[in-house]
Amino acid sequence: MARPRKERCGTHPVVLQIVPSERKRTRTLVPPIGSSNPNIYIIIGIFCLAASIGLYSCLSPFVRIIPYGKCRVPENNLPYFHNRPPIWKLLLASFCIAVSVIWGVYRNEDQWAWILQDILGIAFCLYMLKAIRLPTFKSCTLLLLVLFVYDVFFVFITPFFTKSGESIMVEVAAGPSDSYTQEKLPMVLKVPRLNSSPLALCDRPFSLLGFGDILVPEVHKLADHAFMHA
């Protein structure tokens, strides 16, 4: 008979009860190849690229006023560099790419990676608000109706069709519970919950805010402002 095993997490002992299974158990902790959907890594890569562009767009007005790095790249025949961009643009672009790469590598570190994800997410949302333009009030109304039907279906109706009983929206934001890698789409802002429970040392729950909850109201607010002052 299997005995309970005690492990320590921080200064608080945690008892892990090993329950024998009827099936043959495997002791390997390495997930099998192909256990996760490869499309999620493509989305993560696209987010890193778009977030670095958004971060560059947000920081460039502030870096431009710094009276350093105004010299230009020497004459050359390299792509893009033949226009002799200022040094500060290259340094800022390198910094933004580095932030995205660091988050992409350490995105599952719950202790601090959420800070970089929030910074990149806010920069991405600001860049999208700057780029998105709705031409007419009719298009704004149609978009709002489509998104309303979309949210109702994927939040309240899809739980009747999923095996876990969770909506697809929740599984996309929080990650599927049956996944080995527990990869999550980086389309949310994450803030750790302030919890004094000893279990918080082992598991750090987060409050989530989706990008859609930020972009959709702001896009329509900007459109209304533009139509009222047209």
C-alpha positions in Angstrom: 0.0 0.0 0.0 1.4 3.4 -1.0 2.2 5.7 1.9 1.7 9.5 1.9 4.9 11.4 1.2 5.7 14.8 2.8 7.3 17.5 0.8 8.2 21.1 1.8 7.1 24.2 -0.1 8.7 27.2 1.6 8.4 26.7 5.4 5.1 24.8 5.3 4.9 21.0 4.8 2.6 19.8 2.2 1.3 16.2 2.2 1.0 14.6 -1.2 -1.2 11.5 -1.2 -0.2 9.0 -3.8 -3.4 7.2 -5.0 -2.7 3.9 -6.8 -4.4 3.7 -10.2 -6.0 0.6 -11.7 -4.0 1.1 -14.9 -0.3 0.7 -15.3 1.4 3.9 -14.1 4.4 5.6 -15.7 7.0 7.4 -13.6 8.3 9.7 -16.3 7.6 13.5 -15.8 8.5 14.4 -19.4 5.4 15.1 -21.5 5.1 13.1 -24.7 5.9 14.7 -28.0 2.9 16.3 -29.6 0.9 16.5 -26.3 0.3 20.2 -26.8 -1.1 22.0 -29.8 1.8 23.5 -31.8 -0.4 26.4 -32.9 -0.2 28.0 -29.5 3.6 28.5 -30.0 2.9 30.3 -33.3 0.4 32.6 -31.4 3.0 33.2 -28.7 5.6 34.1 -31.4 3.2 36.5 -33.1 2.4 38.1 -29.7 6.1 38.6 -29.0 6.5 40.3 -32.4 3.4 42.5 -32.1 4.1 43.4 -28.5 7.7 44.5 -29.3 6.4 46.7 -32.0 3.8 48.1 -29.7 6.4 48.7 -26.9 8.6 50.5 -29.5 5.7 52.7 -30.5 4.9 53.6 -26.9 8.5 54.4 -25.8 9.8 56.2 -29.0 8.1 59.6 -28.1 9.9 59.6 -24.7 13.3 58.3 -26.0 13.2 60.8 -28.8 13.5 63.8 -26.4 16.7 62.4 -24.8 19.6 64.4 -26.1 21.8 61.4 -26.7 22.2 58.9 -29.5 21.3 61.4 -32.2 24.2 60.3 -34.5 23.3 58.1 -37.4 24.6 54.8 -38.8 27.5 55.2 -41.3 26.8 54.8 -45.0 26.2 51.2 -46.0 24.3 49.0 -48.4 22.5 46.8 -45.8 18.7 46.5 -45.9 17.0 49.1 -43.8 20.4 50.4 -42.5 21.1 52.1 -45.9 18.7 54.8 -44.7 21.1 55.6 -41.8 18.6 55.4 -38.9 19.6 57.1 -35.7 21.4 55.1 -33.0 18.7 55.6 -30.5 16.2 53.8 -32.7 18.4 50.8 -33.0 19.0 50.7 -29.2 15.3 51.1 -28.5 14.4 48.4 -31.0 17.0 46.0 -29.5 15.6 46.7 -26.0 12.0 46.0 -27.0 13.0 42.8 -28.8 15.0 41.7 -25.8 12.0 42.3 -23.4 9.8 40.1 -25.7 12.4 37.4 -26.0 13.0 37.3 -22.2 9.2 37.0 -21.6 8.9 34.3 -24.3 11.7 32.2 -22.7 10.5 32.6 -19.1 6.8 33.1 -19.7 5.9 30.2 -17.3 7.7 31.8 -14.3 4.8 32.8 -12.1 7.0 34.8 -9.7 7.8 37.7 -12.1 7.0 36.9 -15.7 3.5 38.3 -15.3 5.0 41.8 -15.0 6.6 41.6 -18.4 3.4 40.1 -19.8 1.4 43.0 -18.5 3.9 45.5 -19.9 3.8 43.9 -23.3 0.1 43.5 -23.2 -0.6 47.1 -22.4 1.8 48.2 -25.1 0.1 45.8 -27.5 -3.4 47.2 -26.6 -2.2 50.9 -27.0 -0.7 50.1 -30.4 -3.9 48.4 -31.6 -6.0 51.4 -30.4 -3.7 53.6 -32.4 -3.9 51.5 -35.5 -7.6 50.4 -35.6 -10.0 52.9 -37.2 -13.6 52.3 -37.9 -14.9 54.3 -40.8 -18.6 54.6 -40.1 -21.0 54.4 -37.1 -22.8 51.5 -38.8 -19.6 49.4 -38.9 -19.2 50.1 -35.2 -22.7 48.9 -34.4 -22.3 45.8 -36.5 -19.0 45.0 -34.8 -20.5 45.4 -31.4 -23.5 43.1 -32.2 -21.2 40.4 -33.6 -19.0 40.5 -30.5 -22.0 40.3 -28.3 -23.2 37.1 -30.0 -19.6 35.8 -30.0 -19.3 36.3 -26.2 -22.6 34.8 -25.4 -21.9 31.7 -27.4 -18.4 31.0 -26.2 -19.0 31.9 -22.6 -22.5 30.6 -21.8 -23.3 28.0 -24.6 -20.0 26.1 -25.1 -20.0 24.6 -21.6 -22.8 22.4 -22.8 -20.6 20.9 -25.5 -17.2 20.6 -23.7 -16.2 17.5 -21.7 -15.0 19.5 -18.7 -18.1 21.7 -18.5 -15.9 24.8 -18.8 -16.5 27.4 -21.5 -14.0 27.7 -24.3 -13.2 31.3 -23.2 -12.1 30.1 -19.8 -9.9 27.3 -21.2 -8.3 29.7 -23.6 -7.5 32.3 -20.9 -6.6 29.9 -18.1 -5.2 27.0 -20.2 -6.7 23.5 -20.6 -6.7 21.5 -17.4 -5.7 18.2 -19.1 -2.6 19.7 -20.8 0.8 18.5 -19.9 2.6 21.8 -20.6 -0.2 24.1 -19.2 0.6 26.6 -21.9 -1.7 29.6 -22.0 -2.5 32.1 -24.7 -0.9 35.5 -23.7 -4.0 37.5 -24.5 -4.7 38.5 -20.9 -3.3 40.8 -18.3 -2.4 38.9 -15.1 -2.3 40.2 -11.6 -1.5 37.9 -8.6 -4.2 37.7 -6.0 -3.2 39.0 -2.5 -3.7 35.9 -0.4 -2.1 35.2 3.0 -2.9 31.4 2.8 0.2 29.1 3.1 -0.9 27.4 -0.1 -0.1 30.6 -1.9 3.6 29.7 -1.6 3.0 26.7 -3.9 0.3 28.0 -6.1 0.0 31.6 -7.2 -3.5 32.2 -8.5 -4.0 35.2 -10.9 -6.8 37.5 -11.7 -7.2 37.8 -15.5 -8.4 40.6 -17.8 -8.7 39.7 -21.5 -7.5 42.1 -24.2 -11.0 42.0 -25.7 -12.4 43.6 -22.5 -9.9 46.4 -23.0 -9.9 46.9 -26.8 -13.6 46.6 -27.6 -14.9 49.4 -25.3 -12.0 51.7 -26.1 -12.4 51.2 -29.8 -16.0 52.2 -29.6 -15.2 55.1 -27.2 -12.7 56.4 -29.7 -15.1 56.0 -32.6 -17.9 57.8 -30.7 -15.5 60.7 -29.9 -14.4 60.9 -33.5 -18.1 61.0 -34.8 -19.1 63.6 -32.2 -16.3 65.9 -33.2 -16.5 65.3 -36.9 
